Amino acid sequence: MNHGYTRISDLMKLVDEIEGWLFPEEQWALMHLPVMADYLNGEIVEIGSYRGKSTVSLGLVSLLLSKRKRPFIP
């Protein structure tokens, strides 16, 4: 399930609409983390968030591009 988004740059444009203090380089790095760590056991946990820009960055990639690192939605 990729909803038509296959490139990190497409996902970055979506996240750019969210208010926050995340620099593009930080967003790029966060969006690569779930895919790079996909083979490792364990979870990716974010502690603290202002408006959710970094949370959405991690969650979108986890949902759309990762095989094992799935977002937890309570």
Summary of the structure (lengths in Angstrom):
residues: 74
radius of gyration: 11.6
end to end distance: 20.4
largest distance: 32.0
contacts: 174
relative contact order: 0.24
helix: 45%
strand: 0%
